[in-house]
Amino acid sequence: MNFVLNLSTNEIKRVITFYRDYQADSKNESVLFFAKTDYVAVTVYSTNKVMFQGEDAKAEYDMWIVLLNYKDDSIIKKKVVSKSQKDTDYYLISIGSDEVGTGDFFGPVTVCAAYLDKDNLNYIKGLKIDDSKKLSDERILTIGELLKDKIVFSLLSLHNEKFNELVNKGYNMNKIKAFLHNKAILNLHQKIFEKPPVIMDQFAEEGLYFRYLSDERIVFKTIRFTTKAESKYASVALASIIARYAFLKHFEIISRESGYKLLKGAGSQVDALASKIISEKGEAYLAKYAKMNFKTLGKAKELLK
């Protein structure tokens, strides 16, 4: 199904700028601009009409409805009838904190604490990010680009060399995550004047979390720990998206820098790539880009025998 917007010249410029990196050729003479991503095709006509097509066309259309304050009675009515208790709970004014990269052999551990305030509430509702874990990387990059200049947040990325240094000092993954979450939350509180509730996607039992932080001079303690929090609270979903956006951006950089097309996650393909890097560049070189305490390292070495 196609979704069409009639926009002004300035609004058309915003759309074209947003999708510039995905520009593709079109043989249609009436097409002013055409872009194609993995999830949506965007066609801008010389008549100032913008058409969205593809799997996520409706979501993309709805996003621009919100961004441009475009008047569409069907969207407004839909929002009115969809008010529910879930809205009240999910869109709680709060700070959410989440992390990414902990299951990836390559790339940093990235933690974000994000503040969902009342001024951005309707904007965030319009982005429809109810289940951030199901969003594709393409969608994360799109929404993350919007959020980074809209939401107040604190972001920390622990690069691999520092990660490996901490592991060698006796830190495990959960202790590292606790350290990063605590610092991100404290940093965010320095940026805002309010004291909203803080919600964290739970990765350790509450008492254990605070034991991990026993050596820290300042510890933020008023936290609501919730499993699968990114699907229960929009603030955590925001944190998850911004963290993933930053992780993906950093992943592109280290792939270029390393000279290899690095792979996300873990598994046999990652094992083979790690083995290739060790063979060609050495283990010390691999340590610049990988978490050396993963079982992947042992499997990579086995492949060299």
VOBA-1610 file (N, C-alpha, C; in pm, whole numbers, padded with zeros to 5 digits, always signed):
BEGIN
Met+00083-00120+00000Met+00000+00000+00000Met+00087+00125+00000Asn+00044+00229-00073Asn+00120+00353-00080Asn+00063+00457+00016Phe+00152+00542+00069Phe+00111+00650+00158Phe+00171+00779+00104Val+00087+00882+00088Val+00129+01004+00019Val+00108+01127+00107Leu+00206+01217+00104Leu+00197+01346+00171Leu+00209+01457+00066Asn+00134+01564+00082Asn+00148+01684+00000Asn+00220+01789+00085Leu+00342+01825+00045Leu+00426+01907+00131Leu+00466+02039+00065Ser+00512+02130+00147Ser+00564+02258+00098Ser+00707+02238+00047Thr+00758+02338-00020Thr+00895+02329-00074Thr+00998+02309+00037Asn+00982+02381+00148Asn+01077+02366+00260Asn+01067+02228+00322Glu+00946+02175+00332Glu+00928+02040+00388Glu+00988+01935+00296Ile+00975+01957+00166Ile+01036+01867+00068Ile+01188+01864+00087Lys+01246+01981+00111Lys+01392+01988+00133Lys+01432+01906+00255Arg+01352+01909+00360Arg+01381+01831+00481Arg+01380+01682+00451Val+01281+01640+00374Val+01270+01497+00339Val+01390+01454+00255Ile+01425+01534+00156Ile+01537+01499+00068Ile+01669+01493+00147Thr+01690+01589+00235Thr+01811+01590+00318Thr+01819+01467+00405Phe+01706+01428+00460Phe+01701+01314+00551Phe+01740+01184+00481Tyr+01696+01167+00355Tyr+01719+01040+00284Tyr+01834+01049+00183Arg+01911+01156+00189Arg+02014+01179+00088Arg+02109+01060+00072Asp+02148+00997+00182Asp+02244+00887+00176Asp+02189+00763+00107Tyr+02056+00759+00087Tyr+01994+00641+00025Tyr+01945+00672-00116Gln+01989+00783-00175Gln+01940+00825-00306Gln+01971+00720-00413Ala+01873+00698-00500Ala+01887+00602-00609Ala+01832+00665-00737Asp+01862+00602-00850Asp+01818+00656-00978Asp+01671+00622-01004Ser+01604+00712-01076Ser+01466+00689-01120Ser+01454+00735-01264Lys+01386+00653-01347Lys+01369+00687-01488Lys+01244+00771-01513Asn+01167+00791-01407Asn+01045+00870-01418Asn+01079+01019-01420Glu+01045+01089-01527Glu+01082+01229-01542Glu+01011+01321-01442Ser+00900+01276-01389Ser+00826+01358-01292Ser+00879+01342-01150Val+00979+01254-01133Val+01037+01230-01000Val+01152+01327-00975Leu+01137+01403-00869Leu+01240+01499-00829Leu+01352+01432-00751Phe+01316+01333-00672Phe+01413+01264-00584Phe+01358+01125-00552Phe+01448+01026-00549Phe+01407+00890-00514Phe+01512+00829-00422Ala+01466+00764-00316Ala+01558+00697-00222Ala+01500+00561-00187Lys+01590+00466-00165Lys+01545+00330-00132Lys+01631+00273-00021Thr+01568+00234+00089Thr+01637+00166+00198Thr+01587+00022+00201Asp+01630-00054+00299Asp+01588-00193+00310Asp+01441-00207+00347Tyr+01382-00099+00400Tyr+01247-00112+00452Tyr+01145-00017+00389Val+01191+00081+00312Val+01097+00175+00253Val+01157+00242+00129Ala+01071+00272+00031Ala+01111+00352-00085Ala+01040+00486-00074Val+01115+00593-00098Val+01060+00729-00084Val+01073+00800-00219Thr+00960+00841-00273Thr+00959+00909-00403Thr+00905+01052-00385Val+00986+01150-00425Val+00944+01290-00420Val+00917+01334-00564Tyr+00794+01375-00589Tyr+00754+01418-00723Tyr+00768+01570-00738Ser+00780+01614-00861Ser+00794+01757-00888Ser+00668+01835-00848Thr+00558+01763-00825Thr+00433+01826-00778Thr+00432+01845-00627Asn+00547+01813-00562Asn+00562+01825-00416Asn+00485+01718-00338Lys+00454+01610-00406Lys+00396+01494-00337Lys+00509+01399-00299Val+00498+01340-00180Val+00597+01241-00135Val+00524+01110-00110Met+00571+01005-00175Met+00506+00874-00162Met+00599+00776-00092Phe+00545+00703+00007Phe+00619+00601+00081Phe+00565+00464+00040Gln+00655+00372+00006Gln+00618+00237-00034Gln+00708+00137+00037Gly+00656+00018+00063Gly+00740-00086+00122Gly+00687-00137+00254Glu+00764-00225+00315Glu+00724-00294+00438Glu+00690-00197+00551Asp+00770-00092+00567Asp+00750+00003+00677Asp+00696+00138+00628Ala+00627+00136+00514Ala+00578+00262+00457Ala+00485+00336+00553Lys+00395+00265+00618Lys+00300+00330+00709Lys+00373+00392+00828Ala+00468+00320+00885Ala+00543+00372+00999Ala+00623+00496+00959Glu+00681+00494+00839Glu+00760+00608+00792Glu+00668+00729+00767Tyr+00554+00702+00706Tyr+00453+00807+00682Tyr+00409+00870+00813Asp+00378+00786+00913Asp+00335+00835+01044Asp+00443+00919+01110Met+00569+00878+01091Met+00680+00951+01150Met+00685+01094+01094Trp+00668+01109+00964Trp+00672+01242+00903Trp+00548+01324+00938Ile+00437+01257+00961Ile+00317+01326+01010Ile+00351+01403+01138Val+00423+01334+01227Val+00460+01394+01355Val+00568+01501+01336Leu+00671+01470+01259Leu+00784+01562+01242Leu+00741+01694+01179Leu+00646+01688+01087Leu+00605+01808+01015Leu+00476+01868+01068Asn+00423+01807+01176Asn+00294+01853+01231Asn+00187+01855+01122Tyr+00193+01754+01038Tyr+00102+01744+00924Tyr-00037+01708+00974Lys-00140+01774+00920Lys-00276+01750+00965Lys-00337+01632+00889Asp-00372+01529+00962Asp-00436+01411+00903Asp-00539+01360+01002Asp-00666+01379+00970Asp-00774+01346+01063Asp-00772+01200+01105Ser-00733+01111+01013Ser-00735+00968+01047Ser-00631+00936+01154Ile-00515+01005+01146Ile-00410+00984+01246Ile-00455+01038+01381Ile-00513+01160+01379Ile-00558+01222+01504Ile-00664+01136+01572Lys-00762+01089+01494Lys-00868+01006+01552Lys-00812+00876+01608Lys-00718+00820+01536Lys-00659+00695+01582Lys-00591+00714+01716Lys-00521+00828+01734Lys-00453+00855+01860Lys-00552+00872+01974Val-00666+00935+01944Val-00766+00960+02048Val-00825+00830+02099Val-00859+00739+02007Val-00925+00616+02050Val-00825+00515+02107Ser-00696+00537+02085Ser-00599+00438+02133Ser-00546+00469+02273Lys-00596+00574+02338Lys-00554+00605+02474Lys-00589+00488+02565Ser-00495+00447+02650Ser-00518+00333+02737Ser-00427+00341+02858Gln-00448+00248+02949Gln-00360+00242+03066Gln-00217+00214+03025Lys-00205+00136+02915Lys-00069+00106+02868Lys+00004+00234+02831Asp-00068+00329+02767Asp-00007+00457+02732Asp+00046+00525+02858Thr-00036+00524+02963Thr+00001+00590+03088Thr+00128+00529+03146Asp+00135+00396+03144Asp+00252+00328+03199Asp+00372+00337+03106Tyr+00351+00307+02978Tyr+00460+00301+02883Tyr+00525+00438+02864Tyr+00443+00541+02856Tyr+00496+00675+02832Tyr+00515+00754+02962Leu+00558+00683+03064Leu+00587+00747+03192Leu+00702+00846+03176Ile+00686+00967+03228Ile+00796+01064+03229Ile+00905+01007+03318Ser+01018+00975+03260Ser+01121+00902+03336Ser+01254+00903+03262Ile+01356+00855+03333Ile+01487+00827+03273Ile+01494+00675+03253Gly+01531+00634+03134Gly+01551+00493+03106Gly+01697+00467+03076Ser+01747+00350+03116Ser+01888+00318+03091Ser+01899+00176+03035Asp+01974+00162+02927Asp+01989+00032+02863Asp+02126+00024+02798Glu+02165-00099+02761Glu+02297-00119+02701Glu+02288-00209+02579Val+02387-00197+02491Val+02399-00284+02374Val+02546-00323+02357Gly+02569-00421+02272Gly+02705-00462+02240Gly+02764-00567+02332Thr+02688-00611+02432Thr+02744-00707+02528Thr+02751-00849+02471Gly+02675-00875+02365Gly+02679-01007+02304Gly+02757-01010+02175Asp+02821-00897+02143Asp+02898-00886+02019Asp+03047-00901+02048Phe+03112-00992+01977Phe+03255-01012+01995Phe+03331-00885+01953Phe+03291-00828+01840Phe+03352-00704+01792Phe+03269-00584+01839Gly+03334-00473+01859Gly+03263-00349+01892Gly+03253-00323+02041Pro+03218-00200+02077Pro+03219-00157+02217Pro+03094-00197+02293Val+03102-00195+02425Val+02983-00202+02510Val+02934-00057+02520Thr+02809-00034+02484Thr+02755+00102+02481Thr+02633+00112+02571Val+02634+00209+02659Val+02525+00231+02754Val+02468+00371+02734Cys+02335+00381+02739Cys+02271+00511+02728Cys+02165+00527+02837Ala+02163+00644+02898Ala+02054+00683+02987Ala+01983+00798+02916Ala+01851+00784+02893Ala+01775+00882+02816Ala+01657+00934+02897Tyr+01628+01061+02879Tyr+01520+01127+02955Tyr+01399+01151+02866Leu+01288+01088+02898Leu+01162+01116+02830Leu+01088+01222+02911Asp+01082+01344+02858Asp+01016+01453+02929Asp+00880+01483+02865Lys+00800+01563+02934Lys+00663+01589+02886Lys+00663+01668+02756Asp+00765+01750+02733Asp+00769+01831+02611Asp+00783+01746+02485Asn+00847+01630+02497Asn+00869+01543+02382Asn+00775+01424+02377Leu+00678+01420+02466Leu+00592+01303+02479Leu+00516+01272+02350Asn+00447+01370+02294Asn+00370+01346+02172Asn+00460+01313+02054Tyr+00575+01376+02049Tyr+00673+01348+01943Tyr+00715+01200+01947Ile+00747+01152+02067Ile+00791+01013+02083Ile+00678+00916+02053Lys+00557+00949+02094Lys+00442+00863+02062Lys+00428+00847+01911Gly+00451+00955+01839Gly+00436+00951+01694Gly+00538+00864+01624Leu+00652+00840+01688Leu+00756+00756+01627Leu+00725+00607+01637Lys+00628+00571+01723Lys+00583+00431+01736Lys+00700+00336+01761Ile+00762+00349+01877Ile+00878+00267+01910Ile+00845+00171+02026Asp+00724+00113+02022Asp+00677+00027+02131Asp+00771-00090+02162Asp+00839-00143+02059Asp+00923-00261+02080Asp+01057-00240+02009Ser+01146-00169+02075Ser+01272-00128+02012Ser+01360-00245+01972Lys+01350-00358+02041Lys+01435-00473+02012Lys+01401-00536+01877Lys+01281-00507+01825Lys+01240-00564+01697Lys+01273-00474+01578Leu+01325-00356+01605Leu+01358-00263+01497Leu+01483-00307+01423Ser+01481-00298+01291Ser+01599-00332+01211Ser+01708-00228+01232Asp+01831-00264+01195Asp+01941-00169+01206Asp+01915-00045+01122Glu+01854-00064+01004Glu+01821+00049+00917Glu+01726+00145+00989Arg+01625+00088+01056Arg+01526+00170+01126Arg+01590+00240+01246Ile+01679+00168+01314Ile+01750+00227+01428Ile+01830+00348+01383Leu+01898+00337+01269Leu+01979+00447+01219Leu+01891+00566+01182Thr+01773+00539+01129Thr+01681+00646+01092Thr+01628+00719+01216Ile+01574+00641+01310Ile+01515+00702+01429Ile+01624+00762+01519Gly+01737+00694+01529Gly+01847+00745+01611Gly+01894+00882+01565Glu+01895+00903+01433Glu+01935+01032+01377Glu+01842+01143+01424Leu+01714+01109+01440Leu+01616+01205+01489Leu+01632+01231+01638Leu+01649+01124+01712Leu+01650+01134+01858Leu+01774+01204+01914Lys+01886+01190+01847Lys+02013+01241+01904Lys+02011+01394+01923Asp+01929+01462+01845Asp+01920+01608+01858Asp+01792+01652+01928Lys+01712+01556+01972Lys+01582+01588+02032Lys+01575+01553+02180Ile+01638+01443+02217Ile+01628+01387+02352Ile+01753+01422+02433Val+01733+01450+02561Val+01847+01469+02652Val+01893+01331+02698Phe+02021+01301+02678Phe+02071+01169+02714Phe+02219+01175+02752Ser+02266+01068+02811Ser+02408+01051+02839Ser+02450+00917+02780Leu+02555+00919+02701Leu+02599+00799+02629Leu+02744+00767+02664Leu+02770+00641+02692Leu+02906+00595+02722Leu+02938+00474+02636Ser+03051+00479+02567Ser+03097+00365+02487Ser+03232+00319+02540Leu+03237+00195+02583Leu+03363+00138+02634Leu+03432+00065+02520His+03537+00126+02468His+03606+00067+02354His+03679-00060+02395Asn+03711-00141+02297Asn+03757-00277+02325Asn+03888-00284+02404Glu+03980-00196+02374Glu+04107-00201+02447Glu+04086-00173+02595Lys+03998-00078+02627Lys+03968-00048+02767Lys+03888-00161+02830Phe+03796-00219+02752Phe+03719-00333+02801Phe+03813-00447+02841Asn+03906-00480+02753Asn+04000-00589+02781Asn+04089-00558+02901Glu+04123-00431+02917Glu+04203-00389+03032Glu+04126-00413+03163Leu+03997-00378+03164Leu+03915-00398+03284Leu+03896-00546+03314Val+03877-00625+03211Val+03862-00770+03230Val+03989-00828+03292Asn+04104-00781+03247Asn+04232-00828+03302Asn+04249-00787+03448Lys+04175-00683+03490Lys+04180-00639+03630Lys+04078-00714+03717Gly+03999-00801+03654Gly+03904-00882+03732Gly+03759-00844+03715Tyr+03731-00746+03631Tyr+03591-00708+03606Tyr+03523-00814+03519Asn+03399-00851+03554Asn+03321-00932+03462Asn+03225-00841+03386Met+03149-00896+03292Met+03064-00814+03207Met+02960-00736+03288Asn+02899-00800+03387Asn+02796-00733+03466Asn+02853-00618+03551Lys+02972-00636+03600Lys+03036-00528+03678Lys+03065-00409+03586Ile+03109-00438+03465Ile+03135-00333+03367Ile+03005-00259+03332Lys+02898-00335+03312Lys+02769-00273+03279Lys+02719-00187+03395Ala+02732-00237+03517Ala+02688-00160+03634Ala+02764-00028+03642Phe+02894-00033+03622Phe+02977+00087+03624Phe+02931+00189+03520Leu+02904+00141+03398Leu+02864+00231+03289Leu+02724+00288+03312His+02632+00205+03358His+02496+00253+03385His+02497+00360+03494Asn+02570+00334+03600Asn+02576+00429+03711Asn+02630+00564+03664Lys+02738+00559+03585Lys+02800+00683+03537Lys+02707+00755+03440Ala+02638+00681+03353Ala+02548+00744+03256Ala+02432+00814+03326Ile+02376+00748+03427Ile+02263+00807+03502Ile+02308+00932+03578Leu+02423+00924+03642Leu+02475+01040+03715Leu+02503+01156+03619Asn+02560+01125+03503Asn+02589+01229+03404Asn+02461+01295+03355Leu+02358+01214+03332Leu+02231+01269+03282Leu+02167+01361+03385His+02177+01324+03511His+02119+01408+03617His+02187+01546+03623Gln+02308+01555+03572Gln+02376+01685+03568Gln+02320+01775+03457Lys+02244+01714+03365Lys+02192+01789+03250Lys+02048+01835+03268Ile+01978+01780+03365Ile+01837+01814+03383Ile+01813+01867+03524Phe+01702+01938+03541Phe+01670+01997+03671Phe+01570+01911+03749Glu+01493+01829+03678Glu+01393+01745+03743Glu+01457+01620+03803Lys+01378+01548+03882Lys+01423+01421+03940Lys+01319+01313+03908Pro+01309+01275+03783Pro+01211+01174+03743Pro+01253+01035+03790Pro+01160+00938+03792Pro+01199+00801+03825Pro+01299+00747+03723Val+01386+00659+03769Val+01488+00599+03682Val+01457+00451+03666Ile+01449+00407+03542Ile+01415+00268+03511Ile+01530+00205+03435Met+01571+00087+03479Met+01682+00018+03414Met+01639-00120+03367Asp+01682-00156+03248Asp+01660-00291+03199Asp+01746-00385+03284Gln+01683-00469+03362Gln+01755-00547+03465Gln+01842-00657+03404Phe+01969-00656+03440Phe+02063-00760+03396Phe+02123-00834+03514Ala+02095-00785+03635Ala+02144-00851+03757Ala+02047-00822+03870Glu+02043-00910+03968Glu+01958-00890+04086Glu+02000-00758+04153Glu+01905-00686+04210Glu+01929-00552+04261Glu+02045-00544+04360Gly+02047-00636+04456Gly+02154-00634+04556Gly+02290-00656+04493Leu+02295-00746+04394Leu+02421-00775+04326Leu+02467-00654+04245Tyr+02373-00586+04182Tyr+02405-00466+04104Tyr+02481-00366+04192Phe+02428-00341+04312Phe+02492-00243+04398Phe+02623-00294+04458Arg+02637-00425+04472Arg+02766-00480+04517Arg+02873-00458+04411Tyr+02833-00465+04285Tyr+02928-00437+04177Tyr+02983-00295+04188Leu+02905-00206+04249Leu+02943-00065+04257Leu+03000-00026+04393Ser+03036-00124+04473Ser+03082-00097+04610Ser+03209-00012+04615Asp+03288-00012+04509Asp+03411+00067+04507Asp+03390+00208+04453Glu+03270+00237+04405Glu+03243+00368+04347Glu+03216+00472+04456Arg+03265+00593+04437Arg+03248+00699+04536Arg+03104+00750+04541Ile+03040+00763+04424Ile+02901+00808+04416Ile+02819+00705+04341Val+02712+00660+04401Val+02625+00560+04339Val+02481+00611+04340Phe+02417+00610+04225Phe+02276+00647+04218Phe+02195+00524+04258Lys+02111+00539+04360Lys+02047+00420+04418Lys+01897+00406+04396Thr+01830+00514+04358Thr+01685+00507+04343Thr+01651+00462+04201Ile+01653+00331+04179Ile+01634+00274+04046Ile+01521+00170+04048Arg+01441+00172+03946Arg+01339+00069+03928Arg+01394-00033+03829Phe+01427-00153+03878Phe+01483-00258+03792Phe+01369-00340+03731Thr+01368-00352+03598Thr+01261-00422+03530Thr+01315-00505+03415Thr+01276-00631+03408Thr+01317-00714+03295Thr+01237-00675+03171Lys+01302-00685+03054Lys+01241-00647+02926Lys+01183-00505+02934Ala+01254-00418+03001Ala+01205-00282+03026Ala+01184-00202+02899Glu+01258-00235+02791Glu+01245-00158+02668Glu+01108-00176+02604Ser+01037-00285+02639Ser+00903-00306+02585Ser+00795-00258+02682Lys+00837-00211+02801Lys+00742-00166+02903Lys+00745-00015+02925Tyr+00858+00047+02893Tyr+00873+00191+02917Tyr+00942+00258+02797Ala+00881+00364+02748Ala+00936+00434+02632Ala+01073+00493+02660Ser+01097+00536+02784Ser+01228+00596+02816Ser+01340+00495+02798Val+01314+00369+02833Val+01416+00264+02815Val+01431+00230+02666Ala+01318+00232+02594Ala+01324+00210+02449Ala+01409+00317+02382Leu+01393+00441+02426Leu+01475+00550+02373Leu+01622+00526+02399Ala+01653+00487+02523Ala+01793+00458+02559Ala+01849+00346+02474Ser+01768+00243+02453Ser+01810+00129+02372Ser+01840+00170+02229Ile+01752+00253+02171Ile+01769+00296+02032Ile+01892+00385+02016Ile+01909+00480+02106Ile+02024+00571+02096Ile+02155+00494+02116Ala+02154+00399+02211Ala+02274+00318+02234Ala+02307+00234+02111Arg+02203+00175+02051Arg+02224+00092+01932Arg+02269+00178+01813Tyr+02210+00295+01801Tyr+02250+00388+01695Tyr+02400+00421+01707Ala+02443+00454+01828Ala+02584+00487+01851Ala+02673+00367+01825Phe+02627+00249+01867Phe+02704+00126+01845Phe+02723+00101+01695Leu+02615+00115+01617Leu+02623+00091+01473Leu+02716+00191+01405Lys+02708+00315+01446Lys+02795+00418+01389Lys+02942+00388+01420His+02968+00347+01545His+03105+00315+01584His+03153+00189+01511Phe+03062+00095+01491Phe+03097-00030+01423Phe+03143-00002+01280Glu+03079+00093+01213Glu+03120+00132+01078Glu+03262+00187+01079Ile+03293+00267+01180Ile+03425+00329+01190Ile+03534+00225+01211Ile+03511+00133+01307Ile+03618+00036+01335Ile+03632-00066+01223Ser+03525-00090+01147Ser+03536-00180+01031Ser+03629-00118+00927Arg+03611+00011+00901Arg+03699+00079+00805Arg+03842+00084+00857Glu+03853+00116+00985Glu+03985+00131+01046Glu+04062-00001+01049Ser+03992-00110+01076Ser+04057-00240+01090Ser+04099-00300+00957Gly+04029-00260+00850Gly+04058-00318+00719Gly+03980-00446+00694Tyr+03888-00479+00784Tyr+03805-00599+00770Tyr+03658-00561+00780Lys+03572-00637+00715Lys+03429-00617+00731Lys+03387-00693+00858Leu+03391-00623+00969Leu+03362-00687+01097Leu+03216-00730+01104Leu+03191-00835+01181Leu+03058-00893+01191Leu+03001-00872+01331Lys+02873-00849+01339Lys+02808-00833+01469Lys+02776-00969+01529Gly+02752-00970+01660Gly+02714-01093+01728Gly+02830-01187+01751Ala+02799-01317+01757Ala+02898-01422+01774Ala+02849-01544+01697Gly+02938-01639+01673Gly+02899-01757+01596Gly+03012-01801+01505Ser+02985-01900+01422Ser+03089-01961+01340Ser+03153-01863+01242Gln+03074-01772+01185Gln+03131-01675+01091Gln+03223-01576+01162Val+03185-01539+01283Val+03268-01449+01363Val+03396-01521+01404Asp+03384-01649+01440Asp+03502-01731+01475Asp+03602-01730+01359Ala+03550-01753+01238Ala+03635-01761+01119Ala+03703-01627+01091Leu+03629-01519+01107Leu+03687-01387+01084Leu+03795-01356+01187Ala+03768-01387+01313Ala+03868-01364+01418Ala+03994-01445+01391Ser+03975-01568+01344Ser+04090-01653+01311Ser+04172-01592+01197Lys+04103-01537+01099Lys+04171-01475+00985Lys+04251-01353+01030Ile+04193-01273+01118Ile+04263-01154+01167Ile+04388-01191+01246Ile+04375-01294+01331Ile+04492-01340+01408Ile+04602-01388+01314Ser+04561-01463+01212Ser+04658-01518+01116Ser+04731-01409+01040Glu+04657-01303+01002Glu+04716-01201+00917Glu+04779-01085+00995Lys+04720-01053+01113Lys+04766-00934+01186Lys+04816-00963+01328Gly+04779-01079+01381Gly+04822-01112+01517Gly+04713-01087+01620Glu+04728-01151+01735Glu+04627-01143+01842Glu+04618-01003+01902Ala+04731-00934+01912Ala+04731-00799+01969Ala+04648-00704+01882Tyr+04654-00724+01752Tyr+04576-00640+01661Tyr+04427-00667+01680Leu+04392-00794+01695Leu+04252-00831+01717Leu+04198-00765+01844Ala+04280-00754+01945Ala+04237-00700+02075Ala+04194-00553+02067Lys+04233-00483+01959Lys+04189-00345+01942Lys+04040-00337+01910Tyr+03986-00446+01856Tyr+03850-00442+01803Tyr+03757-00547+01863Ala+03809-00632+01952Ala+03729-00744+02000Ala+03737-00760+02151Lys+03638-00828+02207Lys+03634-00860+02351Lys+03704-00995+02368Met+03823-00988+02423Met+03911-01106+02423Met+03876-01210+02528Asn+03775-01184+02611Asn+03733-01285+02709Asn+03621-01374+02654Phe+03575-01347+02532Phe+03471-01429+02471Phe+03529-01565+02431Lys+03444-01667+02430Lys+03485-01800+02386Lys+03525-01800+02239Thr+03483-01696+02170Thr+03518-01681+02028Thr+03669-01688+02007Leu+03745-01630+02099Leu+03891-01628+02085Leu+03947-01770+02081Gly+03901-01854+02173Gly+03949-01993+02175Gly+03912-02068+02049Lys+03790-02044+02001Lys+03745-02112+01879Lys+03824-02064+01758Ala+03858-01936+01757Ala+03936-01879+01649Ala+04077-01942+01644Lys+04134-01962+01761Lys+04267-02022+01770Lys+04265-02168+01727Glu+04155-02234+01758Glu+04141-02375+01717Glu+04142-02388+01565Leu+04083-02290+01499Leu+04076-02294+01353Leu+04214-02276+01288Leu+04310-02224+01365Leu+04444-02202+01313Leu+04531-02328+01316Lys+04483-02427+01392Lys+04564-02550+01406Lys+04554-02639+01284
//
